[in-house]
Amino acid sequence: MRAMVLEKPKTPLALLDVPKPEPARGQLLVHVIACAVCRTDLHIIDGELSEPKLPLILGHQIVGHVDQLGENVTGFAIGDRVGVPWLGSTDGDCVYCRTSRENLCDRAKFTGYSIDGGYAEFTVADARFCFHLPENYNDLEVAPLLCAGLIGYRSYRKTGEARKLGLYGFGNAAHLISQIALHERREIFVFTRPGDNKTQDDARGMGAKWAGGSDEVPPDKLDAAIIFASVGPLVPAALRALAKGGAVVCGGIHMSDIPSFPYVDLWNERLVTSVANLTRRDGEEFFKLAPRVPVKTKVEIFSLENANSALEKFRTGDLSGTPVIRID
């Protein structure tokens, strides 16, 4: 089968003919239709996530149809449309798994990082960690929901009942989660790169109460803020924008170093927390909620052979929507 393969960090993906995988016990063989590109893919390519399986087939926002069932698979049938997310498997028995925190499992495996992903014609996946997808979305539209949507939703849940919500970075995840926040009648305040007037106008057009540069002070104190940009200095900036008791949620898997800041910025029971991976519960909740809002995605399509172009355009921001690789 054709696959785009990372042979070593800091090199382009190579189009290779590799063996078609066989499903093991409990696995699905998935005929891939589409796979959305994620910022995490760039972190892996750039060597910022340092322990990938190599050679590696990237991609963890996979949409496809079940082509074959491994032994003892339940809940799926051949031909079913499925989504394969970042969290590929866990041991199911550690203290984290036994306390509803499977996203922290020490022996977890991750799609497109420690196991091969969806930049290929076929992939295998643990059936327990796959999702049935809402029928309201076509194959291409639903792909970005499998990471930008899921990780964004987990980040959003960590803001609790915050009514005034700051979003630092207005990329894929922020676009999706802002739709849920507005649906739930929360006020959103969007922070972009200083001088990025176009993105600020887009945010206001979507319903943001305020949009400005990350170096600006919002007109109201925030109850919570989510940082989607992988920029450490945004953490103290967000803390200074918080009301007492507010929380800063760091929504990325990688971030540059956070500079020191005075204790007074943290005082009054302000919190800083990260979001690690996702749980199956996150997916079940999100895929019920998304069609009700409805959460809408905007995508830009690339062929498998043009995956490197999709990644580079994602890096530079030269896109009109989330890049999605369509497997023809």
ABEGO torsion letter per residue (X at the ends): XBBBBBABBGBBBBBBBBBBBBBBBGBBBBBBABBBBBAAAAAAAAGABAABBOBBBBEABBBBBBABBBBGBBGBBBGBBBBBBABABBAGABAAAAAGAAAABAABBBBGAABBBABBABBBBBAAABBBBBAABBAAAAAAAAAAAAAAAAAAAAAEABABBBBBEBBAAAAAAAAAAAAAGBBBBBBBBBGBAAAAAAAAAAGBABBBBAABBBABBBABBBBABBBAAAAAAAAAABBBGBBBBBABABBBBBBBBBAAAABGGBBBBBBBEBBAAAAAAAAAAAAAOBBBBBBBBBBAAAAAAAAAAAAAGBBABBBBBBBX
